[in-house]
């Protein structure tokens, strides 16, 4: 397994973005105080932000080998602040804390760097707090914001940032990094890259985890199980239940820790002390935790819809004359060909449209079970 030789090595298929960032890190005239990293899931937005932070702090422009680079990439550098959230939004208190840190001089490096990994979740009030720092930044402060799309950002913030657009890496580029960095065989890396469709983290998980591969295959195999209305409804209930269980498993420990910390802060652990604000504070925390759980459940269901879409895309590709060797689900070529022969292009296109409609329905707060039941019935009995 090769050792990373510079901070840019894991930015897969992002040559244009890397050139822009290298130039900014080494040429003072190319530098600006606020950057917006955009790109599809898995393209490496936060990876790019951390690499850029390391290049700014490193005396050698991002060598990848020095202590400065290592601490920047790991999030341990004292002059690199990384903000990420598991909540639905980044609140005003958290944003004000970042702004306060931005106003301070760097302690050991040349820059005070603040990275917001989910900048699209900055709420309106928090955006107002952030805006002043973006408009009047201290001379050695740089903001690095990450979001899927520039349009996801509040326009007043977006207009004050220089955008760096990342792209979906090619399968070949993903294979290269999996074999070089993770020591994965070429064949396993290729199958994982194809299935992950350019999402590097997802490809790595699939290549290294047999259970992750099996879970994905179960989703791809779902259409073959929809032999009756009851089967569709049972399948939907199972998928939604698994998504909920996954969300609860992800949040259980965090929920408990947050509750304990709030109880201590409110003095509820001291016998006889019951502040008037305690009930409201606890209720607010519970509401926030429920919203986080819903978001994680929605994310899990979105993954199911994404994987289902790969199946119907493969079917459509074969129906359109694409060679079967180019399908996404390499291990299911025979089943894809059989499904393609048994249906039509119009029906397959309608199935993809139905998946997109289900995603939109869940995003607009339609009950997940209702949305998935409706979808599975539609997919099992596509319109002519």
C-alpha positions as CSV (number, residue, x, y, z in Angstrom):
1,X,0.0,0.0,0.0
2,X,1.4,3.4,-1.0
3,X,1.8,6.3,1.4
4,X,0.1,9.5,0.5
5,X,2.9,11.9,-0.8
6,X,0.9,15.2,-0.7
7,X,-2.3,16.5,0.7
8,X,-4.0,16.4,-2.7
9,X,-3.5,12.7,-3.3
10,X,-6.9,11.6,-2.2
11,X,-8.8,14.2,-4.2
12,X,-9.8,11.8,-6.9
13,X,-10.4,13.1,-10.4
14,X,-10.4,16.7,-9.3
15,X,-7.4,18.0,-11.3
16,X,-8.9,21.4,-12.2
17,X,-9.9,22.1,-8.6
18,X,-6.5,21.0,-7.3
19,X,-4.7,23.4,-9.7
20,X,-6.9,26.3,-8.5
21,X,-6.3,25.5,-4.8
22,X,-2.5,24.9,-5.3
23,X,-2.2,28.3,-7.0
24,X,-4.1,30.0,-4.2
25,X,-2.0,28.4,-1.5
26,X,1.3,29.4,-3.1
27,X,0.6,32.6,-4.9
28,X,-0.6,35.5,-2.7
29,X,-2.4,37.2,-5.5
30,X,-4.6,34.2,-6.1
31,X,-5.8,33.9,-2.5
32,X,-9.2,35.1,-1.3
33,X,-10.7,35.0,2.2
34,X,-13.8,32.9,1.6
35,X,-14.3,29.7,-0.5
36,X,-17.3,27.6,-1.3
37,X,-16.6,23.9,-2.2
38,X,-19.5,22.4,-4.1
39,X,-20.0,19.0,-5.7
40,X,-22.2,15.8,-5.6
41,X,-22.1,13.4,-2.6
42,X,-18.8,11.5,-2.5
43,X,-16.9,14.0,-4.6
44,X,-14.7,15.0,-1.7
45,X,-15.9,18.5,-0.6
46,X,-14.6,18.2,3.0
47,X,-11.5,16.3,1.8
48,X,-10.7,19.3,-0.5
49,X,-11.3,21.8,2.3
50,X,-9.0,20.0,4.7
51,X,-6.3,19.6,2.0
52,X,-6.5,23.3,1.2
53,X,-6.3,24.1,4.9
54,X,-3.1,21.9,5.1
55,X,-1.6,23.6,2.1
56,X,-2.2,27.0,3.5
57,X,-0.6,26.1,6.9
58,X,2.3,23.9,5.5
59,X,5.6,25.8,4.8
60,X,6.0,23.6,1.8
61,X,2.5,24.2,0.3
62,X,1.0,20.8,1.3
63,X,3.7,18.2,1.4
64,X,1.5,15.7,3.2
65,X,4.4,14.4,5.3
66,X,5.1,17.1,7.9
67,X,3.4,17.5,11.3
68,X,1.4,20.5,10.1
69,X,-0.1,18.6,7.2
70,X,-1.0,15.6,9.4
71,X,-2.7,17.6,12.1
72,X,-4.6,19.7,9.5
73,X,-5.9,16.6,7.7
74,X,-6.8,14.9,11.0
75,X,-8.6,18.0,12.4
76,X,-6.1,18.5,15.3
77,X,-4.4,21.7,14.1
78,X,-5.0,24.5,16.6
79,X,-5.6,27.0,13.7
80,X,-8.0,24.9,11.7
81,X,-11.5,24.8,13.1
82,X,-13.9,22.2,11.6
83,X,-17.7,22.5,12.1
84,X,-19.9,19.6,11.2
85,X,-23.4,18.9,12.5
86,X,-25.8,16.0,12.9
87,X,-28.7,18.4,13.3
88,X,-31.0,19.6,10.6
89,X,-29.4,23.0,10.8
90,X,-26.5,24.9,12.2
91,X,-27.7,27.3,14.8
92,X,-26.9,30.9,15.6
93,X,-25.0,30.1,18.9
94,X,-22.7,27.7,17.0
95,X,-22.2,30.2,14.2
96,X,-21.4,33.0,16.6
97,X,-18.8,30.8,18.3
98,X,-17.1,30.3,14.8
99,X,-17.2,34.0,14.1
100,X,-15.6,34.6,17.5
101,X,-12.8,32.2,16.6
102,X,-12.4,33.8,13.2
103,X,-11.7,37.1,14.8
104,X,-8.6,35.7,16.7
105,X,-5.1,35.6,15.3
106,X,-3.6,32.3,14.4
107,X,-1.7,30.7,17.2
108,X,1.0,28.7,15.3
109,X,0.3,28.9,11.6
110,X,0.0,31.7,9.0
111,X,-3.8,31.4,8.8
112,X,-6.9,31.0,11.0
113,X,-9.0,28.5,8.9
114,X,-12.6,27.8,9.6
115,X,-14.3,24.9,7.7
116,X,-18.1,24.4,7.7
117,X,-18.7,21.0,6.2
118,X,-22.5,21.4,6.0
119,X,-22.7,25.1,5.1
120,X,-26.1,24.5,3.3
121,X,-27.6,23.9,6.8
122,X,-26.7,27.3,8.1
123,X,-30.1,28.9,9.0
124,X,-31.2,32.4,8.2
125,X,-30.3,33.9,11.7
126,X,-27.0,32.1,11.7
127,X,-26.3,33.3,8.2
128,X,-26.7,36.9,9.4
129,X,-24.1,36.2,12.1
130,X,-21.7,34.7,9.6
131,X,-22.2,37.4,6.9
132,X,-20.5,40.1,8.9
133,X,-17.3,38.0,9.2
134,X,-17.4,37.3,5.5
135,X,-17.9,41.0,4.6
136,X,-15.1,42.2,7.0
137,X,-12.7,39.3,7.5
138,X,-9.6,39.7,9.6
139,X,-6.5,39.7,7.4
140,X,-5.3,36.2,8.3
141,X,-8.6,34.4,8.4
142,X,-10.1,32.2,5.7
143,X,-13.5,30.6,5.6
144,X,-14.0,27.2,3.7
145,X,-17.7,26.4,3.2
146,X,-18.9,23.1,1.8
147,X,-22.3,22.4,0.2
148,X,-23.7,20.1,-2.5
149,X,-24.6,23.0,-4.8
150,X,-24.1,26.8,-4.8
151,X,-27.9,27.3,-5.0
152,X,-28.2,25.5,-1.6
153,X,-26.5,28.5,0.0
154,X,-28.1,31.8,1.0
155,X,-27.4,34.2,-1.8
156,X,-25.7,36.8,0.4
157,X,-23.2,34.3,1.6
158,X,-22.7,32.6,-1.8
159,X,-21.9,36.0,-3.4
160,X,-19.0,36.6,-1.0
161,X,-17.3,33.2,-1.7
162,X,-15.1,32.0,-4.5
163,X,-16.6,28.7,-5.7
164,X,-14.6,25.5,-6.3
165,X,-16.6,23.0,-8.2
166,X,-15.8,19.3,-7.7
167,X,-17.0,16.6,-10.1
168,X,-18.1,13.0,-9.8
169,X,-14.9,11.0,-10.2
170,X,-14.6,8.4,-12.9
171,X,-14.6,4.7,-12.1
172,X,-11.0,4.5,-13.1
173,X,-10.0,7.3,-10.7
174,X,-11.9,5.6,-7.8
175,X,-10.2,2.3,-8.6
176,X,-6.8,3.9,-8.6
177,X,-7.3,5.4,-5.1
178,X,-8.8,2.2,-3.7
179,X,-5.9,0.1,-4.9
180,X,-3.2,2.6,-3.9
181,X,-4.5,3.9,-0.6
182,X,-6.5,0.9,0.7
183,X,-4.6,-2.1,-0.9
184,X,-7.9,-3.4,-2.4
185,X,-7.5,-5.8,-5.4
186,X,-8.3,-4.3,-8.8
187,X,-11.3,-6.5,-9.4
188,X,-12.9,-5.8,-6.1
189,X,-12.1,-2.1,-6.5
190,X,-13.7,-2.0,-9.9
191,X,-16.9,-3.6,-8.8
192,X,-17.2,-1.3,-5.8
193,X,-16.4,1.8,-7.9
194,X,-19.0,0.9,-10.5
195,X,-21.7,0.2,-7.8
196,X,-20.8,3.4,-5.9
197,X,-21.1,5.6,-9.0
198,X,-18.2,7.9,-8.1
199,X,-18.9,8.1,-4.3
200,X,-15.4,7.3,-3.0
201,X,-16.5,6.7,0.6
202,X,-19.3,4.4,-0.5
203,X,-16.9,2.5,-2.8
204,X,-14.4,2.0,0.0
205,X,-17.1,0.6,2.3
206,X,-18.4,-1.8,-0.4
207,X,-14.9,-3.0,-1.2
208,X,-14.0,-3.6,2.4
209,X,-17.2,-4.8,4.0
210,X,-19.0,-7.9,2.9
211,X,-22.1,-7.0,4.9
212,X,-22.3,-3.7,3.1
213,X,-22.2,-5.5,-0.2
214,X,-24.8,-7.9,0.9
215,X,-27.1,-5.1,2.1
216,X,-26.8,-3.3,-1.2
217,X,-27.5,-6.5,-3.1
218,X,-30.7,-7.1,-1.1
219,X,-31.9,-3.7,-2.3
220,X,-31.1,-4.4,-5.9
221,X,-32.9,-7.7,-5.7
222,X,-36.1,-6.1,-4.3
223,X,-38.0,-5.9,-7.6
224,X,-37.9,-9.7,-8.0
225,X,-39.7,-10.1,-4.7
226,X,-42.8,-7.9,-5.6
227,X,-45.0,-10.8,-6.8
228,X,-48.2,-9.5,-5.2
229,X,-49.7,-6.5,-3.6
230,X,-49.1,-8.0,-0.1
231,X,-45.4,-8.6,-1.1
232,X,-45.1,-4.9,-2.1
233,X,-46.6,-3.7,1.2
234,X,-44.6,-6.0,3.3
235,X,-41.4,-5.0,1.5
236,X,-42.1,-1.3,2.0
237,X,-42.7,-1.9,5.7
238,X,-39.5,-3.8,6.1
239,X,-37.4,-1.2,4.3
240,X,-38.9,1.7,6.3
241,X,-38.5,-0.3,9.6
242,X,-34.8,-1.0,8.7
243,X,-34.2,2.7,8.0
244,X,-35.8,3.7,11.3
245,X,-33.7,1.1,13.2
246,X,-30.6,2.3,11.5
247,X,-31.3,5.9,12.4
248,X,-32.0,4.9,16.1
249,X,-28.8,2.9,16.3
250,X,-26.8,5.9,15.0
251,X,-28.4,8.4,17.4
252,X,-29.0,6.4,20.6
253,X,-25.7,7.1,22.3
254,X,-25.6,10.7,21.1
255,X,-29.2,11.3,22.3
256,X,-28.4,10.0,25.8
257,X,-25.2,12.0,26.1
258,X,-26.9,15.2,25.0
259,X,-29.7,14.6,27.6
260,X,-27.2,14.0,30.4
261,X,-25.2,17.1,29.5
262,X,-28.4,19.2,29.5
263,X,-29.5,17.8,32.8
264,X,-26.2,18.8,34.3
265,X,-26.3,22.2,32.8
266,X,-29.8,22.8,34.1
267,X,-29.0,21.5,37.6
268,X,-31.4,18.6,37.3
269,X,-28.8,16.3,38.8
270,X,-28.9,18.3,42.1
271,X,-31.7,17.1,44.3
272,X,-34.5,19.6,44.8
273,X,-33.4,21.9,42.0
274,X,-36.0,22.3,39.3
275,X,-35.5,25.5,37.2
276,X,-38.6,26.8,35.5
277,X,-36.8,26.7,32.1
278,X,-35.9,23.0,32.5
279,X,-39.1,21.5,31.0
280,X,-38.9,23.8,28.0
281,X,-35.2,23.1,27.4
282,X,-35.7,19.4,27.7
283,X,-38.7,19.5,25.3
284,X,-36.6,21.5,22.8
285,X,-33.8,19.0,22.9
286,X,-36.3,16.1,22.4
287,X,-37.7,17.9,19.4
288,X,-34.2,18.4,17.9
289,X,-33.4,14.8,18.5
290,X,-36.6,13.7,16.7
291,X,-35.8,15.9,13.8
292,X,-32.3,14.4,13.6
293,X,-33.7,10.9,13.7
294,X,-36.1,11.7,10.9
295,X,-33.3,13.1,8.8
296,X,-31.1,10.0,9.3
297,X,-34.1,7.8,8.4
298,X,-34.7,9.9,5.3
299,X,-31.0,9.6,4.4
300,X,-31.3,5.8,4.7
301,X,-34.4,5.7,2.5
302,X,-32.7,7.9,0.0
303,X,-29.9,5.4,-0.2
304,X,-32.5,2.6,-0.9
305,X,-34.0,4.7,-3.7
306,X,-30.5,5.5,-5.1
307,X,-29.7,1.8,-5.3
308,X,-33.0,0.9,-6.8
309,X,-32.5,3.5,-9.5
310,X,-29.2,1.8,-10.5
311,X,-31.2,-1.4,-11.3
312,X,-33.7,0.4,-13.5
313,X,-30.9,2.4,-15.1
314,X,-29.2,-0.9,-16.0
315,X,-32.4,-2.2,-17.4
316,X,-32.9,0.9,-19.5
317,X,-29.3,0.8,-20.7
318,X,-29.7,-2.8,-22.0
319,X,-33.0,-1.9,-23.6
320,X,-31.2,1.0,-25.3
321,X,-28.5,-1.2,-26.8
322,X,-25.7,-0.6,-24.3
323,X,-23.3,-3.5,-23.9
324,X,-24.2,-5.5,-20.7
325,X,-20.6,-5.3,-19.6
326,X,-21.2,-1.6,-18.8
327,X,-24.0,-2.0,-16.3
328,X,-23.7,-0.7,-12.8
329,X,-24.7,-4.0,-11.1
330,X,-22.0,-6.2,-12.6
331,X,-23.0,-9.2,-10.6
332,X,-26.7,-9.1,-11.8
333,X,-26.1,-8.9,-15.5
334,X,-28.3,-12.0,-16.3
335,X,-31.2,-10.7,-14.2
336,X,-30.9,-7.2,-15.8
337,X,-31.0,-8.7,-19.3
338,X,-34.1,-10.8,-18.4
339,X,-35.9,-7.7,-16.9
340,X,-35.0,-5.7,-20.0
341,X,-36.5,-8.3,-22.3
342,X,-39.7,-8.6,-20.2
343,X,-40.4,-4.8,-20.2
344,X,-40.2,-1.8,-22.5
345,X,-38.2,1.5,-22.5
346,X,-41.4,3.4,-21.7
347,X,-42.1,1.3,-18.6
348,X,-38.5,1.5,-17.4
349,X,-38.5,5.2,-17.8
350,X,-41.7,5.4,-15.9
351,X,-40.2,3.4,-13.1
352,X,-37.2,5.8,-12.8
353,X,-39.7,8.7,-12.8
354,X,-41.6,7.0,-10.0
355,X,-38.4,6.7,-7.9
356,X,-37.7,10.4,-8.3
357,X,-41.2,11.3,-7.3
358,X,-40.9,9.1,-4.2
359,X,-37.7,10.9,-3.2
360,X,-39.4,14.3,-3.6
361,X,-42.4,13.1,-1.6
362,X,-40.2,12.0,1.3
363,X,-38.3,15.3,1.2
364,X,-41.6,17.2,1.5
365,X,-42.6,15.2,4.6
366,X,-44.9,12.6,3.1
367,X,-45.0,9.7,5.5
368,X,-42.1,7.4,4.5
369,X,-44.2,4.2,4.7
370,X,-46.9,5.7,2.5
371,X,-44.4,6.9,0.0
372,X,-42.5,3.6,-0.2
373,X,-45.7,1.5,-0.4
374,X,-47.0,3.6,-3.3
375,X,-43.6,3.4,-5.0
376,X,-43.2,-0.4,-4.7
377,X,-46.7,-1.0,-6.0
378,X,-46.0,1.3,-9.0
379,X,-42.7,-0.4,-9.7
380,X,-44.3,-3.8,-9.6
381,X,-47.1,-2.8,-11.9
382,X,-45.6,-0.1,-14.2
383,X,-47.9,1.9,-16.5
384,X,-47.8,0.9,-20.2
